[in-house]
Amino acid sequence: MPKPRKELVSLDVTPYYHCTSRCVRRAFLCGTDTFTGKCYEHRRQWVEDRILLLASVFTIDICAYAVMSNHHHVVLHINKQQSQQLRDKAICQRWHQLYQGTLLTQRYAKGDRLNNAELAAVNTKLQLWRKQLCDISWFMRALNEPIARQANTEDKCTGRFWESRFKSQALLDDKALLSCMAYVDLNPIRAKLAKTPEYSSYTSIKKRINAIKQQRCQPKALARFIGNPREPMPQGIPFHLKDYIELVDWTGRIIRNNKRGTINQQLPPILERLAIEPQQWLTLSTQFESRFKSLVGAKQKLKEIAKVFGYQRTPGLANCAVLL
């Protein structure tokens, strides 16, 4: 029996999570439905726009995303520090970008005078919203529900559009984070929808490359790459952006050309730093979902964290021991 979502997310364990949602009833999120011949390609923009909007509202950073024909991926970082530092007014304004709130919170946002009882009610609501704005379940709800309503309206039907539960994987260390991000960014290349990362539409890797080309900087909507671990360590993804882009490009060319037996041994710097072999990396970056369960990380850490989550048996231990 699946564990409740709250039992699979713990900031004491890791702030990084990979989440994916898939469609039901032969529904097509985007692309062309080979069964009916109908094109839904425009829906990709719905999803990407929604992801980037939520990045500005939630205190959750987007490390990677990819919008596919019948599912989407996001790699998320729960930014607890930002959530704690935001003023109550900012929490209220952010929530109102997505939801109406209450009459009292609307008055509070406008700066109206409130009595003590009303302020207490507003404060209770704001503390709840502060928690929900760094909650993965609320993030996925805010992402999926509007898309489902738009799609159902367009399809002139009712009922479920997404599977009942989104899938999540806790990324316990740098290897797991890097592997998962590359796996997500390379989804269109694996599906033969794109030949190179810069042409992988509706992915975080393309957005990062475009930002570098146009503005010579990192996109504000996505989590920043801040270089290798050091002290003091700033907040962000612990790799160099240039190294990551080179790694994704290198991997994408191998996948596209189907040269599993003749991988260039000139490893990108990230793989050297993490001591990942080429064949091992290719497996990680193409089979991440199928190889790993709800927890992903090195063998020893996986055993420790499995106890924290209350697992009687460590999930995915064999694959993690071999690949990570």
N, C-alpha and C positions, 0 to 999 in steps of 0.2 A: 504493500500500500504506500503511495507517495507521501512524503513528509509535507506538513503544512509549510507554506512559503516562509513564514516567519522563523521556522526552525532551520532554514537553509541559508539565511542571510545573517551574518554576524560581523560587525565592524571590528570586533576583537580578533577575528580570524583574518579577514582581508576586506579592503574597500572595493575590490575589482570583481565584476560579475559579467558573464556573457549571457545575454537573453535573446531568445528567438521566438517568434510567433508564426504559426502556419494557418493557412485557410482551410475551411472544411467545405463540404457539399460540392466538390469539383470547382470551387470558386477560384477565379483568377484575380490575384491582387493587381498584377500589371502584365505587360507583354501581350501576346496573342494566344488566345485559347485555341489549341489545336483541335478540340472537340467541336466547338461551335464556329470557329473562324473569326470570332469577335475580338477586336483590339482593345486592350485596357491599358495601353502604354502610358497614358496621361496620369494614371494613378500613382506612378512612381514619384512624380513631383509632389503629390499630396503627402506621401509618407516622408519624403526628405524634408519638405517644408515643416512638417509637424515635429520631426526629430529636432531640427535646428531651433524651432520656437521653444520647445520644452527645455532645451539646453540653456536658454536665457531665463527660464522661470524656475526650474528646479535647482536645488543645490546638488546636482548630479552632473558630472562631466562626461561628455561623449568622447571615448577614446577611439572608437571605430564604429562604422555602420555600413550596411549594404542592403539595398532594396532589390529583391529578386521577384520572379514571376508569381510565386504563391507563398512567399514567406519573406521575412526581413530579420536581420541580425543587428544587435547593438552590443558594444562592449562598454560598460558603464563603470564610473568611479564615483563612489558616494563621498561627497565632500563635506564631511561632518564639521570641519573647522569653519567653512564658509557659513554653514547653517547656523552655528552658534554665534557667529559674529554679526549676522544681519540684524538690523534694528526691527522692532515690531512693525513700524510703518512700512518698511521694505517687504516684510513677509506678507502683509496685507495687500500691498500693491501687486506683488507677484501672483498671489492666489487669484486676485480679481482679473488677471489677464486670461485665466482659464475658466473660472466659475464666478457666479454672481455673489457668492458669500451670503451674508445676512443683512437685514436693514441696518442693524447696529454697526457692522463692520463697514458698510458703505458710508454711513455717516462719519465714522472714525476716519476713513480714508479722505473724506472731504474736509476734515478739520473741524467738524461741528462739536459743540460742547456736549459732553456726556456726564451724567451723574455717576457717583461711585458704583452703584449697582450695575449700571450699563457698562462702565469701564471694566468691571470684574468679568462680566459676560464676554466682552470683546477679548480680554486677556486670555480667558480659557480657550476661546476659539483660536486665537493666534498661536498659542502653544501647541495645539493640536495640528494646525497647518504647518508649523515649523517642522514637526516630526514627519508629516506627510510629504513635504517638499524634498526630503532626502530619503524617501522610501521607494524602493524599486517597484513594488507592486503598484503604487500610485502612479509612478512614471509610466509603466506599461499600460495601465488603465487609461491614462490621459493620452497616450499615443494611439491605442487600438480602438477605443470606443468611437471617436469622431470619424475615423476612417471607415469603420464598419457601417456607421449611419450613412455616410456619403455613398458608399458602395451599394448598400441596400436600396437607397433612394434611386440611384442610377439604374440598378437592376430591376427596380419595381417589385421588390420582394421583401419579406421579413424573415427573422430567424437569425441563427448564429452565422457570423462571417468568419470568426477565428475559432481555433480550438479552445476548449474550456480553460486550459492552463497554459501560460507561456512557459517555456523551458528555460531554466537558469543553471549556470555552472559557476561555482566559486573558483576564481583564479588565485592560487595561493602563493605564487612566486613569480619572479621576472620571466622565467622560461615559459610558464603557462600563459602569462599576459602577452608576451611577444608572439607566441605561437597562435594564440587565439585571434589577436589583431590581424596578423597576416592571413590567417584562414578566412576571416571575414572580408578583408579587402580583396582577396583573390577569388571570391565566389564567382563574379561574372566571367573571369578567365577560365575557371574550371568548368563553368557551364557553357563555354564557347560563345559568350555574349560580347566579349571584348578580347582584343589581342594583346594589349599592354595596359598597365595601370592608369596611365593618363587618359585612356579612352574608356575606362570602366565607369560608365555613367552611374550616378546616384550611389556613389561610395565615398567614404571618408578619404581614401587615398587620392582620388581625383580632386576632391576639394582642397586637400593640402597642396597638391602639385600646382593647381590653378592659382592658389594664393601666393605661392612662391613666384610663379611666373608674372603675375600681375602686380603684386604689392611687395614682393620680396620679404614676406613675413608669414607667420603662422595664422590660420583662420581663427578669429575670436570665438566662434561657436564651438570649437573642438578643444579638447584637453591639449595642453602644450607639451611638447617634448623638451625636457630640460637637461639632457645630457646624462653622463654616467653618474652613479651614486657617489656622493661626497658629503662632507660636513662643513657647514650646515646644508642640509638637503632642501632645496625649494620644492614647492608642490608641483607635480606634473609627472609625465611618463618618463621613466628612468633610462632613456636612450637618446641618442642624437637623431634628429629628424632626417638628416642627410643619409645616415647609415641605414635607417629604417626604409626609406624610399628605395635606396639601392638594393636592399635585401628583398623587398617585394618585387621589384623589377627583375632581379636575378631569378627569383623563384617563379615568377610568372612566365618568363621565357622558357624555363625548363618544362613547366606544365604544358605550355602551348605547343612546344616542339616535340613533346613526348620523348624526351631523351633521358629516361631514368637511369640507363646504364652508362651514360657518358656525362655525368655531372661535372662541371668545371670545379676543380679542386681549389680555385682561388676564392676562398670563403670571404663573404662580407664581414666587416669588423664585429658586428653584433654576434654572429655565430662563433667567432673566435673567442670573444669575451665570455660567452656562456658555455663554451666547450660542447657545441652541438655538431654532430657529424652531418655531412650532406644528405645521406640517405635517410637518416633519422629526421632531419628537418623537413624533407619532402613529405614524409609520412605525417608529421605534425601539421603541416600547413595545408594538407589536402584531406585529412581524415579526422580532424579534431573532434567533431561532434560524435562520430561513430565510435571512436576509440575511447572516449572518456565519459564518465558519469557526471554526477553533480559536483564533485570535488576534483580539482586538477592541480597537481603540484608534485614536487619531489617525494620519493617514497617515504622518508622519515617524517617529513612535515605532514604528509597525507595521513599517516597513522595517528599522529598527534591530534590533528584537526577532526578526524573521524570520531575520536573519543569525545571531543567538545560537542559535536553535533549529536552524539548519542547513538551512533551506528554500532551495531553488534559486530558487523563485518565491514572491513574497509572497502568502499566502492571503488572499482577501477584500479585496484592496487597493481595488478600484473602489468597493464599497459603503462601506467605511470612509472613503474620501476624500470621498464625497458626503454621508454622514450624520454623520460625526464630525469 
